[in-house]
Amino acid sequence: MAHKYAQIAFTDTVRKVQTELNSRSGYASMDEGEDYNYLLSDYEAEFIEQRDSFYIASVGETGWPYVQHRGGPKGFMRVLDASTLGFSDYSGNRQYVSTGNFRTNNRVSLFFMDYPNRRRLKLMGRIEQVDPHDWDTLARLEVEHYRAEVERAFRIKIEAFDWNCPQHITPRFTEQEIEPLVAPVIEENKRLKAQSDQPIYPHRSKLGDGPLALEVTGIRQLTPRVRAYELRNPDGTDLPRVEAGAHLQIPVHLVDDSLAYRHYSICSNPERRDIYEIAVLKEESGRGGSVSIHQSIGLGQLLHCQPPQNFFTLHEDQRPAVLIAGGIGITPIKAMAQQLLHRGVQFELHYSGRSQREMAFYDRLHREFKGRSFFYRSDQGERLALTELMRTLNRDCVIYACGPDSLLSAIQREALDAGVASEQLRFEQFSATKKSSDTPMTVELAKSGFSIEVEAE
């Protein structure tokens, strides 16, 4: 049986236009399968109950559609059951266009928007006003502590729903959403102002003793905990050419004022020679390097680094690739995707993270590798199906993965079970204890022959 949304929305004329514009094949699957798209799952229910507004369209006796915004406290639209919604209608607009339209045509269309995460749910249903004496339903729709006057309440029987793609949704944030994001910046600004009478780098205008001098010329806050640092040659000339997977050893002063070097992947496009870019995750419980970089390295700082090295190189032939990243492990994987795209090599990118807010480069990757990139957000219950991926991938492909030990172990286990050859797998870890100050440690897995390159914090 057809997808309920397709039954309603895809009229003969709509299908004809889809055919003319070559999109019909992409929606053909919606004409088959179980008839369930009028029943909300827990995922849709949670999404709806997190919204503080929605848009609702109705049609009047003139045949003209009318769209109205409805707002209230978060969760004022209630999920009464898997096929029914309800909401209280607060006093405000006195035209009553929507309310009047409902009396002659009970068909409505709703849009629920999640601007920060660029998600939207469209829903069709039939609306009716709740009987003023239906105290049980009215009580379920009441929002405690919200003082706006309730004029009436409505119940919507769901006919169909569908999720929209995030393309062209501009992220917007409420004051409540912005406040926790800017609070650390405000606090840091206060701290810097308090120290404004002190030189920014009291004895560190030149940091490190490596042969490659780099100047910090740009800093971007990618996520609440990840900052990108743009590094250029102080004299403006081109930097040494690098391949995807290369890393830099960055000098840092630790809490005890000792000088140490930390390894960070170069995540900028390898085709660029004007800059290197690194992305640093601030680890409060780490060994101090990332915290030192976040707190003390600013614009204009000169870093005397060790030359780039690469222990995580791409294959040079045209075999397809699968790129897998977990968290900050996206840093070498991003550069690999850009280099493979430039070379015309077939690939797909799989990126897992705690939430979209915590996933560095999310928007850019979605835009730059549309159709090749797949994202898995833990807070949305999304998981990378490694078993299916390993059993369906091209037998000639090469797999590159960077992330936490749990992810790499899972990939290794599923690859072995699927019969993937060990030479097809190339891994890089976040961090490990280093054997020396200038050489990343390589961990050999004796039984499988896998080689894991270490990117030390």
Residue pairs with C-beta under 8 A, 6 or more apart in sequence:
1 32
1 33
1 34
1 35
2 30
2 31
2 32
2 33
2 35
3 30
3 31
3 33
3 35
3 37
3 160
3 162
4 35
4 36
4 37
4 38
4 159
4 160
4 161
5 30
5 37
5 122
5 124
5 160
5 161
5 162
6 27
6 30
6 31
7 160
8 124
8 159
8 160
9 124
9 160
9 162
10 18
10 27
10 30
15 24
18 24
18 27
37 160
37 161
37 162
38 83
38 158
38 159
38 160
38 161
39 82
39 83
39 158
40 48
40 79
40 82
40 83
40 158
40 161
41 82
43 380
43 381
44 121
44 161
45 79
45 82
47 112
47 114
47 119
47 121
48 77
48 79
48 85
48 112
48 121
49 74
49 75
49 77
49 78
49 79
50 74
50 75
50 114
51 74
51 75
51 77
51 112
51 113
51 114
52 71
52 72
52 73
52 74
52 75
52 76
52 174
53 69
53 70
53 71
53 72
53 113
54 69
54 70
54 77
54 110
54 111
54 112
54 113
55 67
55 68
55 69
55 70
55 110
55 111
55 113
56 67
56 68
56 70
56 98
56 108
56 109
56 110
57 65
57 66
57 67
57 68
57 108
57 109
57 110
58 65
58 66
58 68
58 97
58 98
58 101
58 102
58 105
58 107
58 108
58 127
59 65
59 66
59 101
59 105
59 107
60 66
60 97
60 100
60 101
60 104
60 105
61 104
61 105
66 97
66 98
66 101
68 93
68 97
68 98
70 87
70 89
72 87
72 88
72 90
72 143
72 146
72 148
73 143
73 146
75 143
76 87
76 88
76 143
76 146
77 85
77 86
77 87
77 112
78 85
78 86
78 87
78 140
78 141
79 85
80 86
80 137
80 140
80 155
83 157
83 158
84 155
84 156
84 157
84 158
85 123
85 125
85 155
85 156
85 158
86 130
86 137
86 140
86 141
86 153
86 154
86 155
86 156
87 141
87 153
87 154
88 141
88 142
88 143
88 150
88 152
88 153
89 99
89 150
89 151
89 152
89 153
89 154
90 148
90 149
90 150
90 151
91 148
91 149
91 150
91 151
92 148
99 129
99 152
102 108
102 127
102 128
102 129
102 154
106 126
106 127
106 128
107 124
107 125
107 126
108 124
108 125
108 126
108 127
108 156
109 122
109 123
109 124
110 122
110 123
110 124
110 125
110 156
111 120
111 121
111 122
111 123
112 120
112 121
112 122
112 123
113 119
113 120
113 169
114 120
115 169
115 170
115 171
115 172
115 173
116 171
116 172
116 173
116 177
116 357
117 171
117 356
117 357
118 166
118 169
118 171
119 163
119 166
119 169
120 163
120 164
120 166
120 169
121 161
121 162
121 163
121 164
122 161
122 162
122 163
122 164
123 158
123 160
123 161
124 158
124 159
124 160
124 161
125 156
125 157
125 158
125 159
126 156
126 157
126 159
127 154
127 155
127 156
127 157
128 154
128 155
128 157
129 152
129 153
129 154
129 155
130 137
130 138
130 141
130 152
130 153
130 154
130 155
131 137
132 138
132 152
137 153
137 155
138 153
141 153
142 150
166 366
173 181
181 224
184 224
185 221
200 298
200 300
201 207
201 296
201 298
201 301
204 253
204 296
204 301
205 301
205 302
206 302
206 304
207 251
207 252
207 253
207 259
207 297
207 301
207 302
207 303
207 304
208 250
208 251
208 259
208 261
208 303
208 304
208 305
209 251
209 259
209 304
210 249
210 251
210 261
210 304
210 305
210 306
210 307
211 304
211 306
211 307
212 240
212 304
212 305
212 306
212 307
212 308
213 233
213 234
213 302
213 303
213 304
213 305
214 231
214 232
214 233
214 234
214 239
214 248
214 276
214 302
214 303
214 304
214 305
215 231
215 232
215 233
215 234
215 300
215 301
215 302
215 303
216 229
216 230
216 231
216 297
216 298
216 299
216 300
216 301
216 303
217 230
217 231
217 232
217 275
217 299
218 228
218 229
218 230
218 275
218 299
219 227
219 228
219 229
219 230
219 298
219 299
220 227
220 228
220 230
221 227
222 228
222 279
222 360
222 361
223 357
223 358
223 359
223 360
224 357
224 358
225 281
225 282
225 358
226 279
226 280
226 281
226 282
226 328
226 358
226 360
227 279
227 280
227 282
227 293
227 294
228 267
228 277
228 278
228 279
228 280
228 360
229 277
229 278
229 279
229 280
229 293
229 297
230 268
230 275
230 276
230 277
231 248
231 275
231 276
231 277
231 278
231 303
232 239
232 274
232 275
233 239
234 302
238 273
238 274
239 273
239 274
239 275
239 276
240 307
240 308
241 270
241 273
242 266
242 270
242 276
242 308
242 310
243 270
243 310
243 313
243 314
243 339
244 270
244 313
244 314
244 332
244 335
244 336
244 338
244 339
244 340
245 265
245 310
245 311
245 312
245 313
245 314
245 332
245 335
245 336
245 400
245 428
246 265
246 266
246 270
246 308
246 309
246 310
246 312
246 335
247 263
247 264
247 265
247 266
247 308
247 309
247 310
247 311
247 312
247 332
247 440
247 455
248 263
248 264
248 266
248 276
248 278
248 305
248 306
248 308
249 261
249 262
249 263
249 305
249 306
249 309
249 438
250 261
250 262
250 263
250 264
250 278
250 293
250 303
250 305
251 259
251 260
251 261
251 303
251 304
251 305
252 259
252 260
252 261
252 262
252 288
252 289
252 292
252 293
252 297
253 259
253 260
253 292
253 296
254 260
254 287
254 288
254 289
254 292
255 288
255 292
260 289
260 437
261 305
261 306
261 437
261 438
262 289
262 290
262 293
262 456
262 457
263 440
263 454
263 455
263 456
263 457
264 278
264 279
264 280
264 331
264 455
265 278
265 279
265 312
265 331
265 332
265 335
265 402
265 428
265 455
266 276
266 277
266 278
266 308
266 332
266 335
267 277
267 278
267 279
267 330
267 331
267 332
267 334
267 335
267 361
268 275
268 276
268 277
268 335
269 335
269 338
269 339
270 335
270 338
270 339
270 342
271 338
271 339
271 342
276 308
278 331
279 328
279 330
279 331
279 360
279 361
280 290
280 293
280 294
281 290
281 327
281 328
282 290
282 291
282 294
283 290
283 291
283 457
284 291
286 431
286 457
287 457
289 457
290 457
297 303
306 438
309 440
311 428
311 440
311 442
311 453
312 332
312 400
312 402
312 426
312 428
312 453
314 321
314 336
314 339
314 340
314 400
315 321
315 398
318 343
318 344
318 345
319 345
319 396
319 397
319 398
320 345
320 346
320 347
320 394
320 396
320 397
320 398
321 336
321 340
321 345
321 346
321 347
321 348
321 397
321 398
321 399
321 400
322 347
322 348
322 350
322 389
322 393
322 397
322 398
322 399
322 400
323 333
323 336
323 337
323 340
323 347
323 348
323 349
323 350
323 400
323 401
324 333
324 350
324 351
324 352
324 384
324 399
324 400
324 401
324 402
324 403
324 407
324 411
325 333
325 334
325 349
325 350
325 351
325 352
325 401
325 402
325 403
326 351
326 352
326 353
326 401
326 402
326 403
326 404
326 407
327 352
327 353
327 354
327 358
327 359
327 403
327 404
327 430
328 360
328 430
329 401
329 402
329 403
329 404
329 407
329 428
329 430
330 351
330 359
330 360
330 361
330 365
330 402
331 360
331 402
332 402
332 428
332 455
333 349
333 351
333 400
333 402
334 361
334 365
336 400
337 347
337 349
337 365
337 368
337 369
337 372
337 373
338 368
340 347
341 347
341 368
341 369
347 372
348 372
348 373
348 374
349 365
349 369
349 372
349 373
349 374
350 373
350 374
350 376
350 384
350 389
351 359
351 362
351 365
351 373
351 374
351 375
351 376
352 375
352 376
352 377
352 378
352 383
352 384
352 403
352 407
353 359
353 362
353 375
353 376
353 377
353 378
354 377
354 378
354 379
355 377
355 378
355 379
355 380
356 362
356 375
356 377
359 375
359 377
362 375
365 373
365 375
366 373
366 375
374 384
375 382
376 382
376 383
376 384
386 410
386 411
386 414
387 414
387 417
387 418
389 414
390 411
390 414
390 415
390 417
390 418
390 420
391 418
393 399
393 420
397 424
398 424
398 425
398 426
399 411
399 415
399 420
399 424
399 425
399 426
400 426
400 427
401 407
401 408
401 411
401 425
401 426
401 427
401 428
402 427
402 428
402 429
402 430
402 455
403 430
404 429
404 430
405 429
408 427
408 429
408 452
411 425
411 427
412 425
412 427
412 445
412 448
412 450
415 424
415 425
416 448
422 448
422 449
422 450
423 449
425 450
426 451
426 453
427 450
427 451
427 452
427 453
428 452
428 453
428 454
428 455
429 443
429 452
429 453
429 454
429 455
430 455
430 457
431 454
431 455
431 456
431 457
432 441
432 443
432 454
432 456
433 441
433 456
434 440
434 441
434 454
434 456
435 441
440 453
440 454
440 455
440 456
441 454
441 456
442 451
442 452
442 453
442 454
443 451
443 452
443 454
444 450
444 451
445 451
445 452
